[in-house]
Amino acid sequence: MALLEAHDARDVVLVGHSYAGQVVTGVADRIPQRVARRVYLDAFVGDDGEAAIDLQPETVAGHYRDSVAGPGFGWLIPVRSLQVLGVTDQADVDWLTARLTPHPWLTYTEPLRLTGAGDKVAASFIECTDWMRVFETHAERAAERGWPVHTIPTGHEAMVTAPGALAELLLGECAA
């Protein structure tokens, strides 16, 4: 929000990947007049009072809780295996590995607090289908809300594993 306000940015298309779906939802709720569209890229589609950890399949949520309690020192989600996320090309694995950091656990346990103002901002969903499909229920939630739902046959890190297909979809969403 501060970045959009500092640059007086308007008609912004916010793209939230994975956890950042929560961020996109919160920003659109607080400053909807600056946001033209929300795009959820294999991301959480949360409602008021929902925390990210509660929006995951129980097996994944349990893995996160165990990881935080152990190697995450009680406050961090350790970096996940890129292969599990569908990144298999060694050059991509090497490039991403150098850039990965643990994720703060509190962001997953704090529920969204929404006013409903963001509901007026157009939204769409892109699901990555060639991996565990953790966000399949979120694609279904988006479809139930009448949002356009697209799929990309790639792993969770589409910006790395399918940049051309993703760029094409995002450009289409920007033009919508």
N, C-alpha and C positions, 0 to 999 in steps of 0.2 A: 504494500500500500504506500509506504513511504517513497519508494522509487517512482511509482506512477504519479504521486502528488508532487514530488520534487521536480519532475520533468514536465509537469502539466500534461501528461500523456492521456489521450482520449481515444476511444474506439479501439481499444487494445484487445487482442485475441490472447487469452491466457491458455497455455497448454500445461496441464499437470500430468506428470508421469508417476505412476505408482502412488506412493504416499502423498505426493504433491496434489493429488485430487482433493485432499482435505484443504490444502492451501488455496487452490483455485476457488473452491466453494466459499471459504471464509472471506477472501478478498472480494469476490463478486457480491457477497452479502453486505460488506461494509461500504464499498464504493461502486455500486452498480452503474452509476452514471459515467464511469470511465471505461467500463468493460463492454465490448461489443459482442463477445462470444467466449464461452468456456469450452475447451476441448479436453476431454479426459482420455489420456493415453494409457490403457491398461492400468486404470487408476481407481481409487476409492471414490464412490459416489455416496457421500455421507449426508445424513439429515441432522437436524438439531438434536443434540444430546447423545449422538453416536461417536464413539471413539474408534480409531482405526483398528485397534486390536480386536474389537468386537465385530468388525466387518470382514474378517478373514475366516476361511474354513478352520475348523477347530484343530485339525492336524497341524496347520501352519502356525496358528496362534500358539499352540502348545510348544512347538519348536522354538518360536521366538521367546516365549517365557523361559524355557530351559536355557537357551543361549544367553539371555540377559542375566539369569541367576548364576550362571557359571562364568564363562570367559568374558561376559559383558560387565562384570563387576557390579551388577545390580542396577546399572544406569545406562548401559549402551547395548544396542543391537549389533552384534559383530557382523562383519562383512560376510555376505553369503557367497556360495560357490557360483561362479559365473556359468559353469556348465549346466547347473540346475536351472538357471535363468535362460538357457538356450543359446549362450555364447560359446561357440565351439571352435571357431577359427583361432589358431594360436596367436596370430598377430593382434587380433581384437582382444583376446584374453590378456596379453601382455600390456597393451595400451590401457585397458580399463583397470587392471590390477594396480597400476601405479597411481591411479586417481581415486580409488575407493577409500572411504572412511566409514567408521561405525556411525550408526544413526542413534540420536538420543531417544531413549525409551519413553520418556515422559510425553513426547509428541504422539506416541501411539496410544497412550492411556488417557490423555486429556480429551474430553468430548468436545465436539463442535458446539458452539453457541451461536445460533443463527436467528435473524429477525424475519427472514422470509423475503427480504428485498432482492436477494440474488436470484430468486426463482424467475424474475422477469428477464434475466439475461439468457439469451439463446445458448443452447448447449448441444454437444454431440459427444459420441464415445467411439474410441478405436480400440478394439480388442486384438491382442496378439494371441494367435491360436496354436502355435506350434511349440507349446511347452505345457506346464502344469495347469494352465487356465485358472489361476487363482482369482482372476477378476471376471470370470464368466457370469457370476451372479450380479456383478455391477453392470455388465453389458445388458443383462436382462432387466435390471432396475431402470437403466436409461431408456430401453425400448418401451417399458411400461409408462414412462413419462412422456413418450412421444418424441424423444430425441432421435436424430439419425444415428444409427449404429453401423460402423464399418469394421471390417476385419482385415488383418494382415497376417499371412501365413509365415510367422517368424516367432522368435523367442521374445521374452519380456523386454529386452533392451533393443527395441526396434530402431532407435536412432543410430545404433551401431551395426546391427545385423541386416537392416533393410532400409537404409537412409533414403534411397530413391523413391521407393513405394510410400514411405512415410511422408516425405516432402510433397509428393503428389497429392496425397490425402489432405495434408495440412493446407496446402495452397487452395484446394477446393473448398475447405472449410472457411478459409479467410474470405473467399469470394462469395460465400453463401449469405 
